[in-house]
Amino acid sequence: MQLEETFKRVKQASKTLATLSDQQRNDVLNAVADAITDNKARILEANARDLAKMDKANPLYDRLQLTEKRLEDIAADMRNVATLPSPLGHVTKQKTLPNGLRLCRVSVPFGVIGMIYEARPNVTYDVFSLCFKSGNACVLKGGRDAVASNEAGVAVIHEVLARFGVSPDVGTLLPATHEATGEMLNAVGYVDLCIPRGGRKLIDFVRDTARIPVIETGAGVVNTYFDKDGDLEMGKAIILNAKTRRVSVCNALDCLLVHRERIDILYQLVKPMAEKHVIIYADEPAFKVLDGQYPYLERATAESFGTEFMDYKLAIKTVGSLDEALAHIDENGSGHSEAIITRDEQAARRFQAHVDAACVYWNAPTSFTDGAQFGLGAEIGISTQKLGPRGPMALEEITTYKWLIEGEGQTRP
């Protein structure tokens, strides 16, 4: 394994993080946040080199792009993480056994967390901040599309770590090659947990290949159901925000389900999206209503449903009941985020109880599925699995625990 020495250094460096106090970790994070804003020009120049190699029509272009505002937001998120309580050292269970043994379960870091992600350089900063705050070292494996951006970001982080006397190995960037991905997924004994963040193809590859523990995140086929008792004005705002706030993110709306009794107001519901040039793939009832009114209209095919578009595209399906909407989500959802728009509390509660997803909304857009929006600071990813963390993952979700046992010479019979 060509990268074995690299993984070994990261593992050794992870042990040194235990010697840092929470205040020292916070000081480093605040210094990195300052360095990000101080080095905007340098980071944006590197990002421009990556962007120049990508077609602007590519749905990943928006994910790849950094701007001054986005860098300021990244720095603000990092400062916010520094203000959060430490997730370490929390006593989560404590008891004394009849034989006098004293048991204490306490939160500790995983050790080394490997992150595989695509054209999203912001993930470099989010992962480092959350891992460093929680006492974990991180191994970063970005995509080829973001090589220069990631290298610039990690260089800035390393400069700050060196200034504080912290090993730069606690934030290691791997080469952007498939071989490096394979080696990380087989780094048994060095990498304690791998978190892939990207599309379904990446998630499936990691799950099928890894010999180390994996938490699945990222892929989001998102539906919103406009019920027969949905409010028109509320629906317009929610649908527009869920679809167009940022089309390339995993919580963006992919399919709008509309109750047949409200099909007459469908054009009013989707009209605001025309200004964003959203292409609508409508089933036959919806197509008949929108034909001649909505300018970017196409007929839906079977492939229109269950697709994560990551683009200015939206599927629309007409349903005759809440049951039919739930059946569609059961078949086509990815367990990420789903929403219902209705004034009927009974329907909403049934929807929330039935839908098997990490985040289930009532009268709010799925765009809120985000660690920072949930008050968790930055996020390391959004888990769509059920074993372990589920939904936005932040500090608490990247810690584990160990048992501390104290005795006075007891022996087991």
Salt bridges, closest charged atoms under 4 A:
GLU5 OE2 - LYS8 NZ 3.55
ASP22 OD1 - LYS133 NZ 3.20
ASP34 OD1 - ARG79 NH2 2.96
GLU45 OE1 - ARG49 NH1 2.51
ASP62 OD1 - ARG70 NH2 2.78
ASP62 OD2 - ARG246 NE 3.16
GLU68 OE1 - LYS40 NZ 3.88
GLU72 OE2 - LYS40 NZ 2.77
ASP73 OD2 - LYS69 NZ 2.86
GLU159 OE2 - ARG42 NH2 2.78
ASP169 OD1 - ARG9 NE 3.83
ASP192 OD2 - LYS11 NZ 2.85
ASP204 OD1 - ARG200 NH1 3.10
ASP204 OD1 - ARG207 NH2 3.06
ASP208 OD1 - ARG207 NE 3.68
GLU216 OE1 - ARG207 NH1 3.50
ASP231 OD1 - ARG343 NH1 3.86
GLU233 OE1 - LYS236 NZ 3.68
GLU284 OE1 - ARG299 NE 3.34
ASP323 OD1 - ARG350 NH2 2.19
ASP330 OD2 - HIS354 NE2 2.95
GLU345 OE2 - ARG349 NE 3.54
ASP356 OD2 - LYS386 NZ 2.73
ASP356 OD1 - ARG390 NH2 2.76
GLU379 OE2 - ARG197 NH2 3.40
GLU406 OE1 - ARG102 NH2 3.34
GLU408 OE2 - ARG102 NH1 3.66
